[in-house]
């Protein structure tokens, strides 16, 4: 199995502008993410960005840097452009590692790459981890529910599945069925090209979850329990301080 890691990292961020370059224990966040990817079995590690400062930082940490458009609507579109620039083959497996996951386990990167290779019916592969009742009610925590064969049925920021008859102030009762979705994806180059040409769907726009585009069009997403799960990504100043404490 051969695969490539591409890390989408744009400069603009609504809550933390320039977060890819923010310091975590003496290194920029993008450097931490690159180091995680380099510990995996990936044949290559590249950063797809719209900012020369991020590109320079990527090169300093030994990753390829690909300049991409500022007009992309999601990370998959940015990775698709980078895959063209890198001249990847249609059969190549690409693992999308988010640029704000500075403690992404290398074992998890390898796991999702193997999963897509082993599931010929799957268009995408991803991973999930256990969920508690408090996380079930948090919109910042994305939930996934799978079928008996390990394919995703739905992703949502809402508390799903809801247990009929429960008070809305309660746990919802779905934490034993839903899992915490981890924002890592694997796909074959050929599918990624098709995915970006599909255009968004209403579910994707409402939830701000690009993987819903695949389900909307009837494509299968394989989802496995993570062999090792990262902490939550960095979206807010509080997240940044938490990660800084962990690395300290």
C-alpha positions in Angstrom: 0.0 0.0 0.0 1.3 3.4 -1.0 -0.3 6.7 0.1 0.4 10.4 0.3 -0.5 12.9 3.0 -1.8 16.3 2.0 -2.4 18.9 4.7 -4.8 21.7 3.7 -3.8 24.9 5.6 -5.2 28.3 4.7 -4.2 31.5 6.4 -7.6 32.9 7.0 -9.5 31.7 10.0 -12.6 33.2 11.4 -11.7 32.7 15.0 -7.9 32.3 14.9 -6.4 34.1 11.9 -3.1 32.6 10.8 -3.5 29.7 13.2 -1.3 27.4 11.1 1.7 29.6 12.1 0.8 30.0 15.8 3.5 28.8 18.2 3.0 25.5 20.0 6.0 24.6 22.2 8.5 26.5 20.1 7.2 25.3 16.7 4.4 26.6 14.4 1.3 24.5 14.4 1.8 23.4 10.8 5.2 22.2 11.8 3.7 20.0 14.5 1.2 18.5 12.0 3.9 17.8 9.4 6.0 16.0 12.0 3.0 13.8 12.9 2.5 12.9 9.2 6.2 12.2 8.7 6.0 9.6 11.4 3.4 7.7 9.4 4.1 5.3 6.5 3.2 8.0 3.9 5.3 8.1 0.8 5.2 11.9 0.8 3.9 14.7 2.9 2.7 18.0 1.3 1.0 21.1 2.5 -1.6 22.8 0.3 -1.9 26.4 1.2 -2.8 29.9 0.0 -0.1 31.7 1.9 3.7 32.0 1.2 4.4 32.2 5.0 2.8 28.8 5.5 4.6 27.4 2.5 7.9 28.6 3.8 7.2 27.0 7.2 6.2 23.7 5.5 9.5 23.6 3.6 11.5 24.3 6.8 10.0 21.1 8.2 10.7 19.0 5.2 7.3 18.9 3.5 6.4 19.8 0.0 4.5 23.1 -0.3 1.9 23.6 -3.0 0.3 27.1 -3.5 -3.4 26.9 -4.1 -6.3 29.3 -4.7 -7.9 31.4 -2.0 -11.3 30.7 -3.4 -11.8 27.1 -2.3 -14.9 26.3 -0.3 -13.5 23.3 1.6 -10.3 21.4 2.3 -11.0 18.7 -0.2 -11.1 21.2 -3.0 -7.7 22.6 -1.9 -6.3 19.1 -1.8 -7.6 18.3 -5.3 -5.7 21.3 -6.7 -2.6 20.2 -4.9 -2.9 16.6 -6.2 -2.9 17.9 -9.7 0.2 20.0 -9.1 1.9 16.9 -7.5 0.8 14.8 -10.6 -0.6 12.0 -8.4 -2.0 8.9 -10.2 -5.7 8.2 -10.2 -5.1 5.1 -8.2 -3.0 6.8 -5.5 -4.4 7.0 -2.0 -4.5 10.5 -0.4 -4.9 11.0 3.3 -6.3 14.4 4.3 -4.8 15.4 7.6 -6.2 18.7 9.0 -3.8 21.5 9.5 -5.1 22.2 13.0 -4.5 18.7 14.4 -1.0 19.0 16.0 -1.2 15.7 17.9 -2.5 13.5 15.1 -1.3 10.0 15.7 0.8 8.5 12.9 -0.9 5.1 13.6 -4.3 6.7 12.8 -3.0 8.1 9.5 -1.8 4.6 8.5 -5.1 3.1 9.7 -7.4 5.2 7.4 -5.0 4.6 4.4 -5.3 0.9 5.0 -9.0 1.1 5.4 -9.7 2.7 2.0 -7.3 0.2 0.4 -9.2 -2.7 2.0 -12.7 -1.4 1.2 -13.2 -1.4 -2.6 -16.8 -0.3 -2.3 -15.9 2.8 -0.2 -15.3 6.1 -1.8 -13.8 7.6 1.4 -12.5 6.3 4.7 -12.4 8.0 8.1 -12.3 7.2 11.8 -14.2 7.7 15.0 -13.8 7.4 18.8 -16.1 7.0 21.8 -18.5 9.7 22.7 -19.8 10.8 26.1 -23.2 12.3 26.9 -21.8 15.8 27.3 -20.1 15.7 23.9 -23.3 14.4 22.3 -24.9 17.8 23.0 -21.9 19.9 21.8 -22.3 21.3 18.2 -18.5 21.5 18.0 -18.3 17.7 18.3 -19.3 16.0 15.1 -21.2 12.8 15.5 -21.2 9.8 13.2 -23.6 6.8 13.1 -22.7 3.7 11.2 -24.4 0.7 9.8 -23.6 -2.9 10.8 -20.9 -3.1 8.1 -19.0 0.0 9.3 -20.2 2.4 6.7 -21.4 5.9 7.8 -25.2 6.5 7.8 -25.0 10.1 8.8 -22.8 12.8 10.3 -24.2 15.7 12.3 -23.4 18.4 14.9 -26.8 17.6 16.5 -27.4 14.9 19.1 -28.0 11.9 16.9 -29.6 9.5 17.2 -32.2 11.0 19.5 -34.1 8.6 21.8 -37.8 9.1 21.3 -39.6 10.4 24.5 -36.5 11.8 26.2 -36.5 15.3 27.5 -34.4 17.6 25.3 -32.4 18.7 28.4 -31.3 15.1 28.9 -28.4 13.2 27.3 -30.5 12.2 24.3 -29.5 8.6 24.9 -27.5 8.3 21.7 -23.9 8.3 23.1 -23.9 4.5 23.1 -24.6 4.4 19.3 -23.0 7.5 17.9 -19.3 8.0 17.8 -17.1 11.1 17.9 -16.0 11.7 14.3 -12.3 12.4 13.8 -11.5 14.9 11.0 -9.3 12.7 8.9 -10.1 11.3 5.5 -8.6 8.9 2.9 -9.7 8.7 -0.7 -8.3 7.6 -4.0 -7.2 10.4 -6.3 -9.8 9.6 -8.9 -12.7 9.9 -6.4 -11.4 13.2 -5.0 -11.5 14.7 -8.5 -15.2 13.6 -8.9 -16.0 14.7 -5.4 -14.9 18.3 -6.0 -16.9 18.4 -9.3 -20.2 17.3 -7.5 -20.8 20.7 -6.0 -22.1 21.2 -2.4 -25.5 20.1 -1.2 -27.9 21.7 1.3 -27.0 19.3 4.1 -23.3 20.2 3.7 -24.0 23.9 3.7 -26.2 23.7 6.8 -23.9 21.5 8.9 -20.6 22.8 7.5 -19.5 19.2 7.0 -18.1 18.4 3.5 -18.4 14.6 4.0 -22.2 15.0 3.8 -21.7 15.7 0.1 -20.5 12.2 -0.5 -23.5 10.6 1.4 -25.9 13.0 -0.4 -24.7 11.5 -3.8 -25.0 7.9 -2.5 -21.3 7.2 -2.0 -20.0 5.0 0.8 -17.8 6.2 3.6 -16.0 3.5 5.6 -15.5 4.4 9.3 -13.4 2.5 11.8 -12.8 2.9 15.5 -9.5 4.7 15.8 -6.5 2.7 17.0 -5.4 5.9 18.6 -7.4 9.2 18.8 -6.1 12.7 18.8 -7.4 15.4 21.1 -9.9 17.9 19.7 -8.4 20.2 17.0 -7.6 23.9 17.4 -10.6 26.1 16.6 -10.5 28.6 19.4 -8.1 30.5 21.7 -9.1 28.1 24.5 -8.2 25.1 22.2 -4.8 26.7 21.5 -4.0 27.2 25.2 -5.1 23.6 25.9 -2.7 22.2 23.2 0.1 24.5 24.4 -0.2 23.1 27.9 -0.2 19.5 26.5 3.0 20.1 24.6 4.6 22.0 27.5 
